[in-house]
Amino acid sequence: MNRHTDAMPNELLRLQKMHNGEKVQPTFSAPEMQRRQDGLRKINADLKLDGSILTSYHNINYFADFVYCYFGRRYAFVVSDKAATSVTAGIDAGQPWRRTFGDNITYTDWRRDNYFHALQLLLPGAKRIGIEFDHVNLDLLKLLKEAFPGAEFVDIGQPTMWLRTIKSAEEIALIKEGARTADIGGEAIRDAIAEGTPEHEIALAGTQRMIRHIAQTFPHAELMDTWVWFQSGINTDGAHNPVTSRKLEKGDILSLNCFPMIAGYYTALERTLFLDHASDAHLEIWEVNTEVHRRGLELLVPGAKCSDVAAELNEIYRGHGLLGYRSFGYGHSFGVLSHYYGREAGVELREDIDTVLEPGMVVSMEPMLTIPEGMPGAGGYREHDILVIGDKGAENITKFPFGPEHNIVK
């Protein structure tokens, strides 16, 4: 080892070209990835930037086809008019190189500032640099300013978000496969529901079925982060409540939540179910939520304004005296997102978002009510479908049925 390091040029003590093996089969075609990077270069040109330093999971994945594992280390994808290079930690060896659409530089741990040294080499003399204001924290901003003294930092978080909101044909094809995978996971969960079975065992059935399906459908893909939240009884009150070992009882309200992840593209299926029977009070509230869901599916068309969709659905809840039990917005954009990294906040079905839906957008409809414990019909109710907005309407790519006529499991 000593002879090897002694023979290295000094530069390699700080940075390495860890180009181990060959590039793997990418998620998307070269023209698709070039389209994305050219879109970023246009943002750079419009903002008169010398280059951009992307640091978020979602943007690095979107522009490089690489999802990093943070684990307390910094990552970047640096795009200038001439090059596109991922900057990754030595612990990952050649995997980032094999995945990145572009070049890769690995920084070592030999000196504390090696990450910033790599950025300096990729953007020498840069005076105007794009960074993601919604991802760069104060500590990182301070260190960037020290690495590029006198440079001006400009937000590219918003313009890249808007670029991502319109999906390409290849993205839509992948998202459709994700939705199909979620339906398959839902079927496995429904088959596993039985009195006395704990939540975690039912969740495992869905997760395993989805991972195996992804492996068969995308044999070249990395298998990562597919999961299920399956909740019962009081555990249904929050949309993101963890799985527990609570055992199912007859009459329980249930929440099925399948989240397949394919190359950083998360999709979702969420359904309300009951085991054996539902009380009259539960059925009444469930029917209201499905009424909102059906109307919401009708409203998601090109030209619809997000805030108008939310306002109209609010009136249905208000008419039934249930608006105060609604817990979050009615839906959001789909694409490069996950439970631990960002999403396209400009396309949220909320009262304060005035974005107009356009062809190529992919959005969910997911109304939810939470009735507190001790009240008739207590529990959390939610349905979730994914729609692709087209030129004249929208295609619902979620096929798992919803409502009392389908989801009372005997």
N, C-alpha and C positions, 0 to 999 in steps of 0.2 A: 504493500500500500504506500509506503514512504517513497519507494522508487517511482511509483506511478504519479503521485502528486508532485514530486520534485520535477518530473519531466513536463508537467503541464505548463503552458504559458501562464503568466501571472493573472491574466484576465479570467481564466477558467477557475481560479481559486474563488472568484466571486460569482461568476455566471458560467453556465454550461449549456451546450447544445445536446440535450438528452434525447436525441432522435433514435430511439430504440425500436427496432422493427419497422414495419411498413404502416402507412395510413390504413385505418380500418374502413369498412364500408360505412359511409356517412348516412345520417338520417335523411338528408335531402340532397337533391342533385346539385352539381357545381353551378349551373345557371341560377338556381334558386338562391344559393348562398352568395353568389356574386351580386345578385339583385339586392340583397339585404345590405351588403357592405357598400355597394354603390349608393344606396339610399343614405347610409351614414356619411359617406363622403360628400354627398350633396348638402347634408346638414352642416358638415364642417365648412364647406364652401360658403353657404348662405350666412353662417355666423362668423366667417373670416377667421377660422381656427387653423392653427398649425397642425392640429391633430386632436384626437379624443382618447381619454383614458377611461375605459369602461371598467367598473368594479363590481357591479351587482350580478347575482346569479342569473337573473332573467336576461339582461342584455348580453352578458358573455355567452350564455347559451344561444340566444337568438342570432347573434352575429358570428359566433365561432363554432357552434354545434358541440359545445363542451360544458358540462355541468361540473363545477368544482366541488371539492369537499373542504369546507372552510377550516375547521379544527384549529382555530386560532392563528391561521396564516393568511397573508394577503395574496389576492389574485388580481389580474388585470388582463384586458384585451385592448391593445393599443392600435388605433387605426389612423394612419396618415394618408396622404394622397398617393403614396408609393407602396405602403406595406400594411399588413395586418398581422399582429403577433400577440400570442398569449404569453403572459408572464406568470409562471407557476412555481410552486415550492418544490425543492429537491426531493421531498418525501414521496412525491407522486411519480418520480422517475419519468418513464416515457409515455405514460397513458395520456397526458394532455397533448403531447405532440401527435399521437396517433389519432386523436379525435379532432383536433383543431383544423378548421378550414383556414389555412394560413400557416405562418411560421410559429415557432415556439422557442422561448428562452426560459431556462430553469435557473432560479437563483438559489444559492447555497446559504447555509446558516453561519458561514465563517465570520461574517461581519453583520452587524445589526441592520445596516442600511442597504443591503444588497438589492432588495426589492426596488428601492428608489434609484439605485445605480442603474438597474435595467431600464427603468422608465427614462432616465436621462439619456441613455444611449439610443433609445428608440425615438426620442423627440429632442434631438440636440438643438440648443438655441431657441427652443420654442418660447414664444412670448404671449400666446393666446391659446389656451388649452380647454377643451371641453371635459367636464366631469359631471357626474350625476348628483345633483344637489340633494335628491331624496334618498341617497345611499351613503354618501361620504359624510362621516361624522367629524366632529370638531378636531379630534386628535389626528385623523388622517389628513384633513385639510391643512392643519398646521405643518405637518411633515411634507406635504406636497409643496407648500409655499417655500419651505426651506430647500427642497430639492430643485425648485425652479424659481430662484429669486427674481423678483420683478415681473413675473408672468401674471397675466390676468386669467382667472378661471371663470368659465362661462357654463351655465346650466345646459346640459343636453338630456337630462332626465325626462323633461316634458316632450321635446320633439321626438325622441326615440320611442316614447310611449305611444304617441299618435301614429308613428310609423308602424308599430306592432299591431295596432287595433284592426287594420285591414289585412285579412289573411289571404295568402296565396292559395292556388288550387292544391298545391302539395300539402300545405298546412291543413287545409280543410279535410283532405283525404286522411291525414293522420288523426285529426280530431274525431272524425267519424269512426275510425277504428278504435279510438279510446272509448267512445260512447258505447260501441258494440261490446267492448270488453267489460265495461261497467254493467251492462245488462246481463252478461254471462255471470259476473260475480253476484248480481242480485238474485239470479235463479238459484245459485248454489246456497246462498243465505236462506232464501225462502224454503228450500228443501231441508235445511238443517234446523229450522225452528221447531222446537218441541218443548213441552212442559218439563221443567227440571234441568234443562240444558243451560249452562252458564253462557253469558254474553261472549266471553273470549273464545269459546269453542266455535260459536256460530261465526264470529268475525274471521277466525282462521280458515274456515271453509271457503269464505268468499275471497280472501286474500290469496290462498293457494290456487284456486281456480283461475283467478285473473292473471297471476304471475305465469302460470303454465300456458295460458292462452297467449300472452304477450311473447313468451319464448318461442312458441310455435309460429306465430304470425310474423314476428320480427327477430329471426334467429341471429341477426347481426347486432342487435341492440344490447346495451347495458341494462341489466334488470335492477331497478332501484326505486325505492320509495313508494311502491304500490301498497295501499293499506285500506282498512275498513274500520269505520266506527259503527258499532252495532250497540244500540242503547235500549233499555227497557224500563218501564215504570217511571219513577221520578228522574232517572238518568236521562230521559228524553228531553228535559227542559231546555238544555243548551245545545246548539247545533254542533259544537266542537267538543262535547264532553268525551273524555277517554273511555275506552272499553274497561269494564270491570268483570269480576267473577260472579256477579249477581245471577241467580238462577231464575229462569222464566216461570211465570205463574199464569194460569188461565185468566183471561180478562185483561192481561197486560197490554198497554200501549207500547208499540215498538217503533224504533227508527232504524231503518236500513240506510247506510251511507257507504257507497263504494267509490273508491278513488284510485283508478289505475293511473300510472305515470309511465309515459312512453317518451323517452328522450327529453325529459323536462316539461312535456306537455301533459298537464293534468286534466282529466275529465271527471265527471261526477254523476252519480245516480243517487237520489235520496227519495225515500218513500216512507209513508206512515203505514203501519200494519197493526193488527191486533191478533193475539193468540186466543183461539177458540171462539171468542165472542167480544162484542163491544157494547157497553151500556148505551141507553138511549141518549144520555147527555153527551157521551163521547161521539156517538154517531152524528148528532146535531152539529157539533163543532167541526168534526171532520168534513162534513158535507159543505159547510161554509168555506173551509180552506180549499177544498177541491173546486168550488165555484169560482173563487178568486184565481186559482191556478188556471182553470179553463179560459177565463176571460183574459188573463195575462198572456196566455199562448196566442190568443187572437190579436192582441195589441202589438206584438213584436213583429213589425213590418218595416220596410224601408220608409224613411220619412217620419217615423214616430219619434217624439222627443222623450228622453228618459224621464224627465220630471212629470210629463203629462201622463205617462204610463203609471207612475207611482200615485199620482193624484186620483186617477180614476179607480185604481184598485183600493185605495184608502176608503173611497166612498162605499164600496161593497162591505168592507169590514165595519165601517161606521153605521151602516144601515142595520147591521146585526148586533150592534153594541159591543163589538170586539176589537175596535181599532187600538185600544189601549193595551192589548195583549200581543200586538205585533212587535217583533223584537229586532228586526234589521231590514235592510233594503230588499227589493224584490228580485234582484239578480245582478249579474256582472259579466264582464267580458271573459272569454276563454282563450287560451293560447299557452304561451310560456308563463306558467305560474304554478304555485304549490302552496301548501300550508306553511312553509317556512321561508318563502320569498315572494317577491312583489307581484302585483297584477296591474292591469290597465285601469287605473282609478278614474279615468275620464269617461269610461263607459260603465256606469253603475246606475241601476234603476232606483234612483232616490229622488227625493223632492228638490234637492239642491244641485242636481246635475242636469244641465240643459242640452247635452249632446244629442244630436239627431242621428238615428240609426242609419247606416249606409250598407249597401251591398258589400259583402266580404267580411263584415263583422260577425262574430260568434258570441251569443249571449245566452245566459240562463234565465229561466223563470223559476223562482224558488220561494213562494210565500211561506211564512211560518208564523204560527201562533203558539204561545206558551201560556197555559192556564195553570195557576199556582196550585200546589198540593192543598187538599182540603176543599176545593171548589168542585162542583159537578163537572165532569169531563176533564179532570186534571191531566196535564201532560203536555208534551211538545208535539206539534203537528207540522210536518213539512213535506212538500213534494218538490221535485227538481227535474226539469227537462232542459236540454241544450238545443238551441235553434241557430241555424245558419241563415243569416239574412241574405236574400237574393235580390234580383232586380225588381221583381214584382211581388214577392211575398217572402215567406220564411219556411225552411225545411226543419221539422222537428226530427232530430237524429237520435232521440231517446225512445226506445220501444217498450220498455217495461211498463206494464199497466199500472194505473193508480186508482185509488178510491175504494169505498167499502165493498163494491161488488166484486172486487178482485183480491183484496189484501186482508181478508179475515182468514187466518190460517187455522184450519181444523186439525 
